[in-house]
Amino acid sequence: MEKILMTRAGNTALSSELKKLKSVERPAVIQAIAEARELGDLSENAEYHSAREKQSFIEGRIKELEGVLSLAEVVDPKTLSGAVKFSATVTIVDEDTDEEKTFQIVGQHEADIENGLLNIASPLARALINKEEGDSVEVRTPGGEKSYEILKIAYI
């Protein structure tokens, strides 16, 4: 199987989520199912059906996280330098609006654009890969073509 690139922070966050699901969420939903069973007729027991749905979601998420973590290859950005690569923190400026943005390029399982974590598979990240400070990149967005200049590349 192909390795899944991940930052140390992303790996830690997914590992913490997995631990919480196994040690807190799973036992809580098992208890909720047991309590709902005690209420009698399961065919019309909303609490039981709700708890079973939650259990199904939790078990699915546990399997997904275990699969991702088993294939994870943690990349330490402090060992990298130069052009934009996975785990780089990149500051760009929109050449039309002069709006600056800073993103860290991360794997899809840790991406969170609102917190500045840009999915490596996104059009912007793909355009930035292998570029240097001062380079301009063109990106096709739903709102049309955008031009960005790379102001700074850091590996922190």
C-alpha positions as semicolon CSV with decimal commas, in nm:
position;residue;x (nm);y (nm);z (nm)
1;M;0,000;0,000;0,000
2;E;0,108;0,355;-0,062
3;K;0,227;0,560;0,236
4;I;0,018;0,856;0,352
5;L;0,230;1,165;0,415
6;M;0,151;1,337;0,741
7;T;0,304;1,599;0,969
8;R;0,390;1,511;1,329
9;A;0,109;1,738;1,452
10;G;-0,141;1,568;1,221
11;N;-0,027;1,224;1,332
12;T;-0,059;1,324;1,697
13;A;-0,408;1,469;1,643
14;L;-0,534;1,156;1,466
15;S;-0,375;0,931;1,730
16;S;-0,544;1,134;2,005
17;E;-0,880;1,111;1,829
18;L;-0,840;0,733;1,794
19;K;-0,750;0,697;2,161
20;K;-1,053;0,905;2,267
21;L;-1,286;0,704;2,044
22;K;-1,161;0,375;2,188
23;S;-1,135;0,475;2,554
24;V;-1,423;0,723;2,597
25;E;-1,673;0,722;2,309
26;R;-1,695;0,346;2,249
27;P;-1,759;0,255;2,617
28;A;-2,013;0,540;2,649
29;V;-2,215;0,424;2,349
30;I;-2,204;0,061;2,469
31;Q;-2,344;0,180;2,801
32;A;-2,614;0,382;2,621
33;I;-2,716;0,075;2,419
34;A;-2,735;-0,136;2,736
35;E;-2,953;0,126;2,907
36;A;-3,180;0,156;2,604
37;R;-3,225;-0,224;2,592
38;E;-3,350;-0,216;2,949
39;L;-3,638;0,007;2,838
40;G;-3,805;-0,283;2,663
41;D;-3,937;-0,311;2,306
42;L;-3,646;-0,232;2,071
43;S;-3,859;-0,188;1,758
44;E;-3,991;0,150;1,874
45;N;-3,704;0,251;2,100
46;A;-3,557;0,576;1,963
47;E;-3,277;0,583;2,221
48;Y;-3,166;0,235;2,117
49;H;-3,166;0,316;1,744
50;S;-2,983;0,644;1,804
51;A;-2,716;0,471;2,014
52;R;-2,673;0,198;1,750
53;E;-2,626;0,461;1,477
54;K;-2,368;0,640;1,690
55;Q;-2,192;0,308;1,756
56;S;-2,180;0,240;1,383
57;F;-2,025;0,581;1,318
58;I;-1,767;0,538;1,597
59;E;-1,663;0,191;1,478
60;G;-1,632;0,317;1,119
61;R;-1,418;0,612;1,228
62;I;-1,197;0,383;1,439
63;K;-1,135;0,156;1,137
64;E;-1,063;0,458;0,916
65;L;-0,815;0,610;1,164
66;E;-0,640;0,277;1,223
67;G;-0,600;0,235;0,847
68;V;-0,466;0,587;0,795
69;L;-0,225;0,566;1,089
70;S;-0,095;0,226;0,978
71;L;0,005;0,378;0,643
72;A;0,127;0,712;0,782
73;E;0,474;0,837;0,701
74;V;0,554;1,126;0,933
75;V;0,749;1,406;0,769
76;D;0,953;1,635;0,994
77;P;0,956;1,977;0,826
78;K;1,262;2,086;1,024
79;T;1,474;1,847;0,813
80;L;1,368;2,017;0,486
81;S;1,457;2,343;0,312
82;G;1,445;2,509;-0,027
83;A;1,155;2,503;-0,271
84;V;0,799;2,433;-0,155
85;K;0,750;2,070;-0,049
86;F;0,511;1,875;0,170
87;S;0,495;2,029;0,521
88;A;0,623;2,372;0,410
89;T;0,465;2,680;0,561
90;V;0,413;2,919;0,271
91;T;0,315;3,286;0,280
92;I;0,157;3,403;-0,044
93;V;0,005;3,728;-0,163
94;D;-0,287;3,757;-0,404
95;E;-0,145;3,966;-0,689
96;D;-0,485;4,130;-0,755
97;T;-0,594;4,219;-0,400
98;D;-0,258;4,226;-0,213
99;E;-0,417;3,998;0,049
100;E;-0,155;3,785;0,229
101;K;-0,225;3,431;0,344
102;T;-0,011;3,171;0,517
103;F;-0,067;2,798;0,477
104;Q;0,110;2,480;0,579
105;I;0,089;2,211;0,313
106;V;-0,036;1,893;0,480
107;G;-0,198;1,557;0,397
108;Q;-0,567;1,522;0,327
109;H;-0,647;1,369;0,666
110;E;-0,514;1,668;0,857
111;A;-0,620;1,948;0,620
112;D;-0,823;2,232;0,772
113;I;-0,823;2,539;0,551
114;E;-0,976;2,760;0,822
115;N;-0,673;2,688;1,040
116;G;-0,422;2,737;0,758
117;L;-0,369;2,366;0,685
118;L;-0,383;2,325;0,307
119;N;-0,448;1,982;0,152
120;I;-0,155;1,878;-0,068
121;A;-0,406;1,762;-0,332
122;S;-0,569;2,105;-0,360
123;P;-0,514;2,310;-0,676
124;L;-0,329;2,582;-0,483
125;A;-0,093;2,338;-0,310
126;R;-0,022;2,156;-0,636
127;A;0,062;2,490;-0,800
128;L;0,299;2,583;-0,514
129;I;0,497;2,256;-0,504
130;N;0,858;2,295;-0,627
131;K;0,830;2,675;-0,653
132;E;1,071;2,919;-0,485
133;E;1,030;3,248;-0,299
134;G;0,945;3,524;-0,546
135;D;0,782;3,287;-0,797
136;S;0,430;3,356;-0,922
137;V;0,174;3,080;-0,963
138;E;-0,152;3,069;-1,154
139;V;-0,438;2,876;-0,995
140;R;-0,777;2,797;-1,145
141;T;-1,042;2,852;-0,877
142;P;-1,422;2,838;-0,888
143;G;-1,411;3,219;-0,908
144;G;-1,171;3,216;-1,205
145;E;-0,794;3,237;-1,249
146;K;-0,596;3,369;-0,951
147;S;-0,232;3,476;-0,941
148;Y;-0,026;3,446;-0,625
149;E;0,333;3,539;-0,547
150;I;0,529;3,335;-0,293
151;L;0,661;3,570;-0,027
152;K;0,813;3,326;0,219
153;I;0,880;2,954;0,258
154;A;0,952;2,815;0,602
155;Y;0,995;2,466;0,743
156;I;0,891;2,489;1,109
